[in-house]
Amino acid sequence: MAKKQQTRPYDAAAYLETEPECALYLQAAIDESDGDPALVIAALGDIARARGMMRWRGKPGWHAKGFTRRCHRKAIRVSRRS
């Protein structure tokens, strides 16, 4: 039996560190979307999370993984209330 490969979720927001990077990321999403708004909407969500992270970068106790994990946990709590 083949061993299951362990992977970690990829979060583009953790890699978008400047406004020009966000702009290029959004432009690439628009170019690749072929008229499908789902990809553009997902990219906008990544950029919104990245901007939230940009505010915290450089402050004591800042870690991108921890920030993303906290945001994800809050999103799960909110979705369970709905």
PDB file of N, CA, C and O in Angstrom:
ATOM      1  N   MET A   1       0.832  -1.165   0.000  1.00  0.00           N
ATOM      2  CA  MET A   1       0.000   0.000   0.000  1.00  0.00           C
ATOM      3  C   MET A   1       0.891   1.248   0.000  1.00  0.00           C
ATOM      4  O   MET A   1       1.852   1.345   0.763  1.00  0.00           O
ATOM      5  N   ALA A   2       0.549   2.186  -0.866  1.00  0.00           N
ATOM      6  CA  ALA A   2       1.327   3.416  -0.981  1.00  0.00           C
ATOM      7  C   ALA A   2       1.077   4.320   0.214  1.00  0.00           C
ATOM      8  O   ALA A   2      -0.049   4.449   0.695  1.00  0.00           O
ATOM      9  N   LYS A   3       2.136   4.933   0.675  1.00  0.00           N
ATOM     10  CA  LYS A   3       2.038   5.845   1.795  1.00  0.00           C
ATOM     11  C   LYS A   3       1.402   7.161   1.330  1.00  0.00           C
ATOM     12  O   LYS A   3       1.748   7.678   0.267  1.00  0.00           O
ATOM     13  N   LYS A   4       0.479   7.696   2.123  1.00  0.00           N
ATOM     14  CA  LYS A   4      -0.152   8.962   1.775  1.00  0.00           C
ATOM     15  C   LYS A   4       0.834  10.101   1.949  1.00  0.00           C
ATOM     16  O   LYS A   4       1.516  10.197   2.970  1.00  0.00           O
ATOM     17  N   GLN A   5       0.903  10.955   0.954  1.00  0.00           N
ATOM     18  CA  GLN A   5       1.814  12.087   1.019  1.00  0.00           C
ATOM     19  C   GLN A   5       1.182  13.209   1.844  1.00  0.00           C
ATOM     20  O   GLN A   5       0.023  13.569   1.637  1.00  0.00           O
ATOM     21  N   GLN A   6       1.951  13.751   2.769  1.00  0.00           N
ATOM     22  CA  GLN A   6       1.485  14.854   3.600  1.00  0.00           C
ATOM     23  C   GLN A   6       1.764  16.181   2.892  1.00  0.00           C
ATOM     24  O   GLN A   6       2.876  16.416   2.419  1.00  0.00           O
ATOM     25  N   THR A   7       0.766  17.032   2.824  1.00  0.00           N
ATOM     26  CA  THR A   7       0.944  18.356   2.242  1.00  0.00           C
ATOM     27  C   THR A   7       0.408  19.407   3.201  1.00  0.00           C
ATOM     28  O   THR A   7      -0.365  19.101   4.108  1.00  0.00           O
ATOM     29  N   ARG A   8       0.819  20.621   2.995  1.00  0.00           N
ATOM     30  CA  ARG A   8       0.315  21.739   3.781  1.00  0.00           C
ATOM     31  C   ARG A   8      -0.481  22.654   2.858  1.00  0.00           C
ATOM     32  O   ARG A   8      -0.166  22.761   1.673  1.00  0.00           O
ATOM     33  N   PRO A   9      -1.501  23.311   3.382  1.00  0.00           N
ATOM     34  CA  PRO A   9      -2.268  24.233   2.537  1.00  0.00           C
ATOM     35  C   PRO A   9      -1.396  25.403   2.087  1.00  0.00           C
ATOM     36  O   PRO A   9      -0.554  25.892   2.840  1.00  0.00           O
ATOM     37  N   TYR A  10      -1.609  25.833   0.875  1.00  0.00           N
ATOM     38  CA  TYR A  10      -0.879  26.977   0.327  1.00  0.00           C
ATOM     39  C   TYR A  10      -1.722  28.230   0.506  1.00  0.00           C
ATOM     40  O   TYR A  10      -2.901  28.232   0.151  1.00  0.00           O
ATOM     41  N   ASP A  11      -1.152  29.277   1.039  1.00  0.00           N
ATOM     42  CA  ASP A  11      -1.852  30.539   1.207  1.00  0.00           C
ATOM     43  C   ASP A  11      -1.062  31.623   0.508  1.00  0.00           C
ATOM     44  O   ASP A  11      -0.009  32.045   0.987  1.00  0.00           O
ATOM     45  N   ALA A  12      -1.573  32.074  -0.630  1.00  0.00           N
ATOM     46  CA  ALA A  12      -0.875  33.095  -1.413  1.00  0.00           C
ATOM     47  C   ALA A  12      -0.691  34.379  -0.622  1.00  0.00           C
ATOM     48  O   ALA A  12       0.291  35.094  -0.825  1.00  0.00           O
ATOM     49  N   ALA A  13      -1.621  34.682   0.276  1.00  0.00           N
ATOM     50  CA  ALA A  13      -1.542  35.919   1.051  1.00  0.00           C
ATOM     51  C   ALA A  13      -0.258  36.007   1.866  1.00  0.00           C
ATOM     52  O   ALA A  13       0.246  37.104   2.108  1.00  0.00           O
ATOM     53  N   ALA A  14       0.263  34.892   2.280  1.00  0.00           N
ATOM     54  CA  ALA A  14       1.497  34.893   3.072  1.00  0.00           C
ATOM     55  C   ALA A  14       2.705  35.317   2.240  1.00  0.00           C
ATOM     56  O   ALA A  14       3.744  35.660   2.804  1.00  0.00           O
ATOM     57  N   TYR A  15       2.593  35.301   0.917  1.00  0.00           N
ATOM     58  CA  TYR A  15       3.708  35.633   0.043  1.00  0.00           C
ATOM     59  C   TYR A  15       3.561  37.005  -0.618  1.00  0.00           C
ATOM     60  O   TYR A  15       4.502  37.484  -1.252  1.00  0.00           O
ATOM     61  N   LEU A  16       2.399  37.641  -0.480  1.00  0.00           N
ATOM     62  CA  LEU A  16       2.187  38.969  -1.044  1.00  0.00           C
ATOM     63  C   LEU A  16       2.598  39.998   0.003  1.00  0.00           C
ATOM     64  O   LEU A  16       1.877  40.226   0.975  1.00  0.00           O
ATOM     65  N   GLU A  17       3.761  40.621  -0.198  1.00  0.00           N
ATOM     66  CA  GLU A  17       4.318  41.485   0.833  1.00  0.00           C
ATOM     67  C   GLU A  17       4.270  42.966   0.498  1.00  0.00           C
ATOM     68  O   GLU A  17       4.463  43.791   1.391  1.00  0.00           O
ATOM     69  N   THR A  18       4.017  43.338  -0.763  1.00  0.00           N
ATOM     70  CA  THR A  18       3.988  44.749  -1.140  1.00  0.00           C
ATOM     71  C   THR A  18       2.789  45.008  -2.042  1.00  0.00           C
ATOM     72  O   THR A  18       2.207  44.081  -2.605  1.00  0.00           O
ATOM     73  N   GLU A  19       2.426  46.291  -2.171  1.00  0.00           N
ATOM     74  CA  GLU A  19       1.314  46.662  -3.051  1.00  0.00           C
ATOM     75  C   GLU A  19       1.592  46.297  -4.518  1.00  0.00           C
ATOM     76  O   GLU A  19       0.687  45.800  -5.189  1.00  0.00           O
ATOM     77  N   PRO A  20       2.817  46.525  -5.046  1.00  0.00           N
ATOM     78  CA  PRO A  20       3.080  46.111  -6.426  1.00  0.00           C
ATOM     79  C   PRO A  20       2.909  44.600  -6.633  1.00  0.00           C
ATOM     80  O   PRO A  20       2.425  44.173  -7.682  1.00  0.00           O
ATOM     81  N   GLU A  21       3.299  43.797  -5.649  1.00  0.00           N
ATOM     82  CA  GLU A  21       3.100  42.348  -5.761  1.00  0.00           C
ATOM     83  C   GLU A  21       1.610  42.014  -5.807  1.00  0.00           C
ATOM     84  O   GLU A  21       1.187  41.140  -6.565  1.00  0.00           O
ATOM     85  N   CYS A  22       0.821  42.710  -4.998  1.00  0.00           N
ATOM     86  CA  CYS A  22      -0.631  42.493  -4.997  1.00  0.00           C
ATOM     87  C   CYS A  22      -1.227  42.859  -6.352  1.00  0.00           C
ATOM     88  O   CYS A  22      -2.087  42.146  -6.870  1.00  0.00           O
ATOM     89  N   ALA A  23      -0.769  43.966  -6.922  1.00  0.00           N
ATOM     90  CA  ALA A  23      -1.269  44.399  -8.231  1.00  0.00           C
ATOM     91  C   ALA A  23      -0.927  43.382  -9.316  1.00  0.00           C
ATOM     92  O   ALA A  23      -1.766  43.060 -10.158  1.00  0.00           O
ATOM     93  N   LEU A  24       0.296  42.883  -9.296  1.00  0.00           N
ATOM     94  CA  LEU A  24       0.698  41.880 -10.288  1.00  0.00           C
ATOM     95  C   LEU A  24      -0.090  40.583 -10.117  1.00  0.00           C
ATOM     96  O   LEU A  24      -0.470  39.951 -11.102  1.00  0.00           O
ATOM     97  N   TYR A  25      -0.332  40.193  -8.886  1.00  0.00           N
ATOM     98  CA  TYR A  25      -1.102  38.981  -8.592  1.00  0.00           C
ATOM     99  C   TYR A  25      -2.531  39.115  -9.111  1.00  0.00           C
ATOM    100  O   TYR A  25      -3.067  38.186  -9.715  1.00  0.00           O
ATOM    101  N   LEU A  26      -3.148  40.276  -8.875  1.00  0.00           N
ATOM    102  CA  LEU A  26      -4.509  40.507  -9.357  1.00  0.00           C
ATOM    103  C   LEU A  26      -4.539  40.519 -10.883  1.00  0.00           C
ATOM    104  O   LEU A  26      -5.447  39.946 -11.486  1.00  0.00           O
ATOM    105  N   GLN A  27      -3.559  41.164 -11.512  1.00  0.00           N
ATOM    106  CA  GLN A  27      -3.517  41.198 -12.975  1.00  0.00           C
ATOM    107  C   GLN A  27      -3.363  39.789 -13.548  1.00  0.00           C
ATOM    108  O   GLN A  27      -3.997  39.459 -14.550  1.00  0.00           O
ATOM    109  N   ALA A  28      -2.540  38.969 -12.932  1.00  0.00           N
ATOM    110  CA  ALA A  28      -2.373  37.589 -13.396  1.00  0.00           C
ATOM    111  C   ALA A  28      -3.677  36.808 -13.250  1.00  0.00           C
ATOM    112  O   ALA A  28      -4.024  36.010 -14.121  1.00  0.00           O
ATOM    113  N   ALA A  29      -4.398  37.034 -12.152  1.00  0.00           N
ATOM    114  CA  ALA A  29      -5.680  36.349 -11.957  1.00  0.00           C
ATOM    115  C   ALA A  29      -6.680  36.769 -13.022  1.00  0.00           C
ATOM    116  O   ALA A  29      -7.413  35.932 -13.548  1.00  0.00           O
ATOM    117  N   ILE A  30      -6.719  38.064 -13.346  1.00  0.00           N
ATOM    118  CA  ILE A  30      -7.627  38.561 -14.383  1.00  0.00           C
ATOM    119  C   ILE A  30      -7.254  37.958 -15.726  1.00  0.00           C
ATOM    120  O   ILE A  30      -8.126  37.519 -16.476  1.00  0.00           O
ATOM    121  N   ASP A  31      -5.962  37.935 -16.031  1.00  0.00           N
ATOM    122  CA  ASP A  31      -5.498  37.394 -17.316  1.00  0.00           C
ATOM    123  C   ASP A  31      -5.829  35.911 -17.465  1.00  0.00           C
ATOM    124  O   ASP A  31      -6.163  35.463 -18.562  1.00  0.00           O
ATOM    125  N   GLU A  32      -5.742  35.151 -16.387  1.00  0.00           N
ATOM    126  CA  GLU A  32      -5.962  33.712 -16.433  1.00  0.00           C
ATOM    127  C   GLU A  32      -7.420  33.304 -16.232  1.00  0.00           C
ATOM    128  O   GLU A  32      -7.755  32.133 -16.406  1.00  0.00           O
ATOM    129  N   SER A  33      -8.283  34.234 -15.872  1.00  0.00           N
ATOM    130  CA  SER A  33      -9.655  33.885 -15.485  1.00  0.00           C
ATOM    131  C   SER A  33     -10.552  33.474 -16.648  1.00  0.00           C
ATOM    132  O   SER A  33     -11.536  32.769 -16.427  1.00  0.00           O
ATOM    133  N   ASP A  34     -10.251  33.885 -17.869  1.00  0.00           N
ATOM    134  CA  ASP A  34     -11.090  33.575 -19.035  1.00  0.00           C
ATOM    135  C   ASP A  34     -12.555  33.927 -18.789  1.00  0.00           C
ATOM    136  O   ASP A  34     -13.455  33.193 -19.198  1.00  0.00           O
ATOM    137  N   GLY A  35     -12.784  35.054 -18.119  1.00  0.00           N
ATOM    138  CA  GLY A  35     -14.143  35.519 -17.871  1.00  0.00           C
ATOM    139  C   GLY A  35     -14.827  34.903 -16.669  1.00  0.00           C
ATOM    140  O   GLY A  35     -15.963  35.259 -16.358  1.00  0.00           O
ATOM    141  N   ASP A  36     -14.153  33.978 -15.981  1.00  0.00           N
ATOM    142  CA  ASP A  36     -14.733  33.344 -14.795  1.00  0.00           C
ATOM    143  C   ASP A  36     -14.404  34.203 -13.580  1.00  0.00           C
ATOM    144  O   ASP A  36     -13.233  34.353 -13.233  1.00  0.00           O
ATOM    145  N   PRO A  37     -15.420  34.772 -12.928  1.00  0.00           N
ATOM    146  CA  PRO A  37     -15.139  35.674 -11.807  1.00  0.00           C
ATOM    147  C   PRO A  37     -14.612  34.969 -10.553  1.00  0.00           C
ATOM    148  O   PRO A  37     -14.061  35.636  -9.678  1.00  0.00           O
ATOM    149  N   ALA A  38     -14.759  33.673 -10.438  1.00  0.00           N
ATOM    150  CA  ALA A  38     -14.346  32.959  -9.219  1.00  0.00           C
ATOM    151  C   ALA A  38     -12.855  33.136  -8.940  1.00  0.00           C
ATOM    152  O   ALA A  38     -12.462  33.334  -7.791  1.00  0.00           O
ATOM    153  N   LEU A  39     -12.031  33.067  -9.968  1.00  0.00           N
ATOM    154  CA  LEU A  39     -10.587  33.212  -9.781  1.00  0.00           C
ATOM    155  C   LEU A  39     -10.238  34.631  -9.330  1.00  0.00           C
ATOM    156  O   LEU A  39      -9.387  34.815  -8.459  1.00  0.00           O
ATOM    157  N   VAL A  40     -10.888  35.626  -9.916  1.00  0.00           N
ATOM    158  CA  VAL A  40     -10.634  37.018  -9.552  1.00  0.00           C
ATOM    159  C   VAL A  40     -11.098  37.281  -8.114  1.00  0.00           C
ATOM    160  O   VAL A  40     -10.416  37.970  -7.356  1.00  0.00           O
ATOM    161  N   ILE A  41     -12.250  36.734  -7.747  1.00  0.00           N
ATOM    162  CA  ILE A  41     -12.767  36.897  -6.388  1.00  0.00           C
ATOM    163  C   ILE A  41     -11.824  36.243  -5.380  1.00  0.00           C
ATOM    164  O   ILE A  41     -11.557  36.815  -4.323  1.00  0.00           O
ATOM    165  N   ALA A  42     -11.322  35.062  -5.693  1.00  0.00           N
ATOM    166  CA  ALA A  42     -10.373  34.386  -4.806  1.00  0.00           C
ATOM    167  C   ALA A  42      -9.100  35.217  -4.657  1.00  0.00           C
ATOM    168  O   ALA A  42      -8.560  35.333  -3.557  1.00  0.00           O
ATOM    169  N   ALA A  43      -8.623  35.792  -5.757  1.00  0.00           N
ATOM    170  CA  ALA A  43      -7.417  36.630  -5.709  1.00  0.00           C
ATOM    171  C   ALA A  43      -7.655  37.873  -4.854  1.00  0.00           C
ATOM    172  O   ALA A  43      -6.775  38.281  -4.097  1.00  0.00           O
ATOM    173  N   LEU A  44      -8.836  38.474  -4.969  1.00  0.00           N
ATOM    174  CA  LEU A  44      -9.159  39.641  -4.148  1.00  0.00           C
ATOM    175  C   LEU A  44      -9.175  39.273  -2.656  1.00  0.00           C
ATOM    176  O   LEU A  44      -8.746  40.060  -1.812  1.00  0.00           O
ATOM    177  N   GLY A  45      -9.669  38.084  -2.346  1.00  0.00           N
ATOM    178  CA  GLY A  45      -9.642  37.616  -0.960  1.00  0.00           C
ATOM    179  C   GLY A  45      -8.218  37.435  -0.453  1.00  0.00           C
ATOM    180  O   GLY A  45      -7.897  37.797   0.679  1.00  0.00           O
ATOM    181  N   ASP A  46      -7.362  36.864  -1.314  1.00  0.00           N
ATOM    182  CA  ASP A  46      -5.945  36.702  -0.944  1.00  0.00           C
ATOM    183  C   ASP A  46      -5.298  38.060  -0.678  1.00  0.00           C
ATOM    184  O   ASP A  46      -4.538  38.222   0.277  1.00  0.00           O
ATOM    185  N   ILE A  47      -5.610  39.032  -1.536  1.00  0.00           N
ATOM    186  CA  ILE A  47      -5.029  40.363  -1.393  1.00  0.00           C
ATOM    187  C   ILE A  47      -5.534  41.037  -0.120  1.00  0.00           C
ATOM    188  O   ILE A  47      -4.766  41.703   0.575  1.00  0.00           O
ATOM    189  N   ALA A  48      -6.808  40.871   0.188  1.00  0.00           N
ATOM    190  CA  ALA A  48      -7.358  41.462   1.412  1.00  0.00           C
ATOM    191  C   ALA A  48      -6.656  40.886   2.643  1.00  0.00           C
ATOM    192  O   ALA A  48      -6.302  41.626   3.561  1.00  0.00           O
ATOM    193  N   ARG A  49      -6.454  39.562   2.663  1.00  0.00           N
ATOM    194  CA  ARG A  49      -5.735  38.943   3.786  1.00  0.00           C
ATOM    195  C   ARG A  49      -4.291  39.421   3.834  1.00  0.00           C
ATOM    196  O   ARG A  49      -3.751  39.666   4.913  1.00  0.00           O
ATOM    197  N   ALA A  50      -3.662  39.555   2.664  1.00  0.00           N
ATOM    198  CA  ALA A  50      -2.270  40.010   2.611  1.00  0.00           C
ATOM    199  C   ALA A  50      -2.151  41.428   3.159  1.00  0.00           C
ATOM    200  O   ALA A  50      -1.197  41.735   3.875  1.00  0.00           O
ATOM    201  N   ARG A  51      -3.107  42.294   2.833  1.00  0.00           N
ATOM    202  CA  ARG A  51      -3.073  43.666   3.351  1.00  0.00           C
ATOM    203  C   ARG A  51      -3.213  43.668   4.866  1.00  0.00           C
ATOM    204  O   ARG A  51      -2.576  44.470   5.549  1.00  0.00           O
ATOM    205  N   GLY A  52      -4.036  42.783   5.388  1.00  0.00           N
ATOM    206  CA  GLY A  52      -4.151  42.656   6.839  1.00  0.00           C
ATOM    207  C   GLY A  52      -2.825  42.230   7.436  1.00  0.00           C
ATOM    208  O   GLY A  52      -2.431  42.722   8.494  1.00  0.00           O
ATOM    209  N   MET A  53      -2.132  41.320   6.768  1.00  0.00           N
ATOM    210  CA  MET A  53      -0.831  40.856   7.241  1.00  0.00           C
ATOM    211  C   MET A  53       0.218  41.958   7.137  1.00  0.00           C
ATOM    212  O   MET A  53       1.099  42.068   7.990  1.00  0.00           O
ATOM    213  N   MET A  54       0.119  42.779   6.082  1.00  0.00           N
ATOM    214  CA  MET A  54       1.102  43.848   5.888  1.00  0.00           C
ATOM    215  C   MET A  54       1.096  44.813   7.069  1.00  0.00           C
ATOM    216  O   MET A  54       2.142  45.345   7.442  1.00  0.00           O
ATOM    217  N   ARG A  55      -0.068  45.040   7.653  1.00  0.00           N
ATOM    218  CA  ARG A  55      -0.154  45.950   8.799  1.00  0.00           C
ATOM    219  C   ARG A  55       0.607  45.420  10.006  1.00  0.00           C
ATOM    220  O   ARG A  55       1.116  46.197  10.814  1.00  0.00           O
ATOM    221  N   TRP A  56       0.683  44.102  10.128  1.00  0.00           N
ATOM    222  CA  TRP A  56       1.294  43.493  11.308  1.00  0.00           C
ATOM    223  C   TRP A  56       2.754  43.138  11.121  1.00  0.00           C
ATOM    224  O   TRP A  56       3.460  42.917  12.106  1.00  0.00           O
ATOM    225  N   ARG A  57       3.228  43.077   9.885  1.00  0.00           N
ATOM    226  CA  ARG A  57       4.623  42.695   9.641  1.00  0.00           C
ATOM    227  C   ARG A  57       5.573  43.610  10.385  1.00  0.00           C
ATOM    228  O   ARG A  57       5.384  44.826  10.404  1.00  0.00           O
ATOM    229  N   GLY A  58       6.577  43.039  10.988  1.00  0.00           N
ATOM    230  CA  GLY A  58       7.590  43.812  11.690  1.00  0.00           C
ATOM    231  C   GLY A  58       7.246  44.122  13.131  1.00  0.00           C
ATOM    232  O   GLY A  58       8.089  44.633  13.868  1.00  0.00           O
ATOM    233  N   LYS A  59       6.030  43.826  13.549  1.00  0.00           N
ATOM    234  CA  LYS A  59       5.655  44.074  14.942  1.00  0.00           C
ATOM    235  C   LYS A  59       6.051  42.865  15.790  1.00  0.00           C
ATOM    236  O   LYS A  59       6.150  41.751  15.275  1.00  0.00           O
ATOM    237  N   PRO A  60       6.274  43.080  17.075  1.00  0.00           N
ATOM    238  CA  PRO A  60       6.676  41.960  17.943  1.00  0.00           C
ATOM    239  C   PRO A  60       5.638  40.832  17.933  1.00  0.00           C
ATOM    240  O   PRO A  60       4.433  41.075  17.988  1.00  0.00           O
ATOM    241  N   GLY A  61       6.129  39.621  17.862  1.00  0.00           N
ATOM    242  CA  GLY A  61       5.242  38.459  17.894  1.00  0.00           C
ATOM    243  C   GLY A  61       4.594  38.133  16.565  1.00  0.00           C
ATOM    244  O   GLY A  61       3.727  37.260  16.514  1.00  0.00           O
ATOM    245  N   TRP A  62       4.977  38.796  15.492  1.00  0.00           N
ATOM    246  CA  TRP A  62       4.377  38.578  14.175  1.00  0.00           C
ATOM    247  C   TRP A  62       4.914  37.305  13.528  1.00  0.00           C
ATOM    248  O   TRP A  62       6.125  37.103  13.439  1.00  0.00           O
ATOM    249  N   HIS A  63       4.002  36.457  13.080  1.00  0.00           N
ATOM    250  CA  HIS A  63       4.345  35.276  12.290  1.00  0.00           C
ATOM    251  C   HIS A  63       3.226  35.066  11.282  1.00  0.00           C
ATOM    252  O   HIS A  63       2.060  34.980  11.667  1.00  0.00           O
ATOM    253  N   ALA A  64       3.560  34.980   9.990  1.00  0.00           N
ATOM    254  CA  ALA A  64       2.542  34.838   8.949  1.00  0.00           C
ATOM    255  C   ALA A  64       1.705  33.586   9.148  1.00  0.00           C
ATOM    256  O   ALA A  64       0.486  33.626   8.984  1.00  0.00           O
ATOM    257  N   LYS A  65       2.341  32.471   9.501  1.00  0.00           N
ATOM    258  CA  LYS A  65       1.598  31.224   9.685  1.00  0.00           C
ATOM    259  C   LYS A  65       0.588  31.358  10.818  1.00  0.00           C
ATOM    260  O   LYS A  65      -0.557  30.926  10.693  1.00  0.00           O
ATOM    261  N   GLY A  66       1.017  31.955  11.918  1.00  0.00           N
ATOM    262  CA  GLY A  66       0.125  32.133  13.054  1.00  0.00           C
ATOM    263  C   GLY A  66      -1.028  33.059  12.732  1.00  0.00           C
ATOM    264  O   GLY A  66      -2.161  32.815  13.146  1.00  0.00           O
ATOM    265  N   PHE A  67      -0.745  34.125  11.992  1.00  0.00           N
ATOM    266  CA  PHE A  67      -1.793  35.072  11.602  1.00  0.00           C
ATOM    267  C   PHE A  67      -2.817  34.384  10.708  1.00  0.00           C
ATOM    268  O   PHE A  67      -4.022  34.518  10.918  1.00  0.00           O
ATOM    269  N   THR A  68      -2.336  33.651   9.716  1.00  0.00           N
ATOM    270  CA  THR A  68      -3.235  32.943   8.806  1.00  0.00           C
ATOM    271  C   THR A  68      -4.058  31.917   9.563  1.00  0.00           C
ATOM    272  O   THR A  68      -5.253  31.775   9.306  1.00  0.00           O
ATOM    273  N   ARG A  69      -3.445  31.206  10.484  1.00  0.00           N
ATOM    274  CA  ARG A  69      -4.147  30.198  11.276  1.00  0.00           C
ATOM    275  C   ARG A  69      -5.253  30.855  12.106  1.00  0.00           C
ATOM    276  O   ARG A  69      -6.365  30.332  12.183  1.00  0.00           O
ATOM    277  N   ARG A  70      -4.949  32.006  12.730  1.00  0.00           N
ATOM    278  CA  ARG A  70      -5.959  32.703  13.534  1.00  0.00           C
ATOM    279  C   ARG A  70      -7.109  33.179  12.663  1.00  0.00           C
ATOM    280  O   ARG A  70      -8.268  33.059  13.058  1.00  0.00           O
ATOM    281  N   CYS A  71      -6.812  33.721  11.481  1.00  0.00           N
ATOM    282  CA  CYS A  71      -7.867  34.179  10.562  1.00  0.00           C
ATOM    283  C   CYS A  71      -8.739  33.007  10.139  1.00  0.00           C
ATOM    284  O   CYS A  71      -9.962  33.127  10.079  1.00  0.00           O
ATOM    285  N   HIS A  72      -8.115  31.879   9.847  1.00  0.00           N
ATOM    286  CA  HIS A  72      -8.853  30.695   9.418  1.00  0.00           C
ATOM    287  C   HIS A  72      -9.767  30.208  10.536  1.00  0.00           C
ATOM    288  O   HIS A  72     -10.921  29.861  10.285  1.00  0.00           O
ATOM    289  N   ARG A  73      -9.262  30.180  11.769  1.00  0.00           N
ATOM    290  CA  ARG A  73     -10.082  29.739  12.898  1.00  0.00           C
ATOM    291  C   ARG A  73     -11.275  30.656  13.103  1.00  0.00           C
ATOM    292  O   ARG A  73     -12.379  30.183  13.378  1.00  0.00           O
ATOM    293  N   LYS A  74     -11.068  31.969  12.972  1.00  0.00           N
ATOM    294  CA  LYS A  74     -12.173  32.917  13.122  1.00  0.00           C
ATOM    295  C   LYS A  74     -13.195  32.709  12.018  1.00  0.00           C
ATOM    296  O   LYS A  74     -14.396  32.792  12.273  1.00  0.00           O
ATOM    297  N   ALA A  75     -12.752  32.442  10.806  1.00  0.00           N
ATOM    298  CA  ALA A  75     -13.671  32.208   9.693  1.00  0.00           C
ATOM    299  C   ALA A  75     -14.498  30.963   9.931  1.00  0.00           C
ATOM    300  O   ALA A  75     -15.687  30.942   9.611  1.00  0.00           O
ATOM    301  N   ILE A  76     -13.898  29.929  10.484  1.00  0.00           N
ATOM    302  CA  ILE A  76     -14.625  28.689  10.781  1.00  0.00           C
ATOM    303  C   ILE A  76     -15.689  28.968  11.843  1.00  0.00           C
ATOM    304  O   ILE A  76     -16.826  28.512  11.718  1.00  0.00           O
ATOM    305  N   ARG A  77     -15.323  29.718  12.893  1.00  0.00           N
ATOM    306  CA  ARG A  77     -16.298  30.035  13.946  1.00  0.00           C
ATOM    307  C   ARG A  77     -17.473  30.814  13.398  1.00  0.00           C
ATOM    308  O   ARG A  77     -18.619  30.543  13.756  1.00  0.00           O
ATOM    309  N   VAL A  78     -17.197  31.794  12.518  1.00  0.00           N
ATOM    310  CA  VAL A  78     -18.272  32.592  11.949  1.00  0.00           C
ATOM    311  C   VAL A  78     -19.164  31.742  11.051  1.00  0.00           C
ATOM    312  O   VAL A  78     -20.386  31.880  11.079  1.00  0.00           O
ATOM    313  N   SER A  79     -18.554  30.859  10.248  1.00  0.00           N
ATOM    314  CA  SER A  79     -19.363  30.026   9.344  1.00  0.00           C
ATOM    315  C   SER A  79     -20.225  29.029  10.113  1.00  0.00           C
ATOM    316  O   SER A  79     -21.301  28.662   9.642  1.00  0.00           O
ATOM    317  N   ARG A  80     -19.780  28.589  11.275  1.00  0.00           N
ATOM    318  CA  ARG A  80     -20.570  27.664  12.069  1.00  0.00           C
ATOM    319  C   ARG A  80     -21.769  28.352  12.709  1.00  0.00           C
ATOM    320  O   ARG A  80     -22.787  27.712  12.970  1.00  0.00           O
ATOM    321  N   ARG A  81     -21.651  29.658  12.963  1.00  0.00           N
ATOM    322  CA  ARG A  81     -22.766  30.410  13.540  1.00  0.00           C
ATOM    323  C   ARG A  81     -23.881  30.610  12.526  1.00  0.00           C
ATOM    324  O   ARG A  81     -25.057  30.669  12.887  1.00  0.00           O
ATOM    325  N   SER A  82     -23.509  30.714  11.262  1.00  0.00           N
ATOM    326  CA  SER A  82     -24.506  30.996  10.209  1.00  0.00           C
ATOM    327  C   SER A  82     -25.442  29.847   9.987  1.00  0.00           C
ATOM    328  O   SER A  82     -26.330  29.931   9.139  1.00  0.00           O
TER     329      SER A  82
END
